Amino acid sequence: MSGVPLTTTTPTLAVFVGTSLDGFIARTDGNIDWLHEANLLVPAGQDCGFSAFMASVDALLIGRKTFDVASSFDKWPYGETPVYVLSRTLKSLPSTAPSSVALISGTPDEVVALLGTKGHKKVYLDGGETTQLFLAAGLVSEITLTTLPVLIGSGRRIFGPLPNDLKLKHIGTEAYPFGFVQSRYAVGSDA
Amino acid sequence: MSGVPLTTTTPTLAVFVGTSLDGFIARTDGNIDWLHEANLLVPAGQDCGFSAFMASVDALLIGRKTFDVASSFDKWPYGETPVYVLSRTLKSLPSTAPSSVALISGTPDEVVALLGTKGHKKVYLDGGETTQLFLAAGLVSEITLTTLPVLIGSGRRIFGPLPNDLKLKHIGTEAYPFGFVQSRYAVGSDA
């Protein structure tokens, strides 16, 4: 029917990430050799809920560094799901980027509003700087953190400075027999 | 019998600590208001294994800052257990210190050897800087990390730089109904 208003919802942002016990997602130079090594412990077919999580989101929002890491994988890790690359500096994507990838820019509030106008309801937020930016803006709803059994001492952190404490509500934890521990939290000052 | 050699064992060092999800043990100024606030969620009588852990150690090794924090509590938190305060700067302890407290100094290896000559077998290592120092020296055997459901953004970290990765062996995880998640790890390059 004509006349039906275009409704946009505010999408929720969800983080799903693996870190060392000391909170790093990569070494300082971006190297994730320690992650690959820890993944050798994981039985074939076990993805620690990643595919179920991917099935629950309708888009991704990542930073340029995460885009570079994802691009370096043998297989593009996000399938057909629309991926928005947040960048202040990139003018265009490399021609090798999958067709599911688009650039996006703006303040965190503007970006979330923009994702809403595109009809997205749940967006997977991936990458350290992007996660930190949207957490600090109070725009992240959910964190699923998988802790790998290793300390690497330094590198790129998943969490950064915040303007205020963020209370979390623990939703659940699964300890895998290969030593990974995955906890899920809802985020919010009233969580 | 005379002539029996004095045998000293090398004590194991164990960490038992609560942190925010972003890995802090205190705010930058040492404030642990967020920890006290999270502890309001904990039912009376629930100590998340602390007294059982305390019963498993025969001494504590803490830094000067942790000594100051412990001294500020209404009740000295370590009971009658011998406590060694590692300090390069303190010449003597305040007269208000419990009689169970002594100063200790030296390199990490020297300190562990000294604790061994005193007959200690399992030592509770408490405090951020001390934990970081002995982890970096490869002298920590066990970490029990209780993660509180809050992000505080900045402060004093439990983990710091390392000369090399430390592999961990996950021993067990308990998710408490009030949202704390406690994981225990054995530490070692061959863990």
Interface residues (C-beta under 8 A of the other chain):
Chain A: L21 D22 G23 W34 L135 A136 I143 L145 T147 P149 V150 L151 I152 G153 S154 F159 G160 P161 L162 P163 N164 D165 L166 K167 L168 K169 H170 G172 T173 A175 G179 F180 V181 S183 Y185 V187 A191
Chain B: L21 D22 G23 W34 L135 A136 I143 L145 T147 P149 V150 L151 I152 G153 S154 F159 G160 P161 L162 P163 N164 D165 L166 K167 L168 K169 H170 G172 T173 A175 G179 F180 V181 S183 Y185 V187 A191
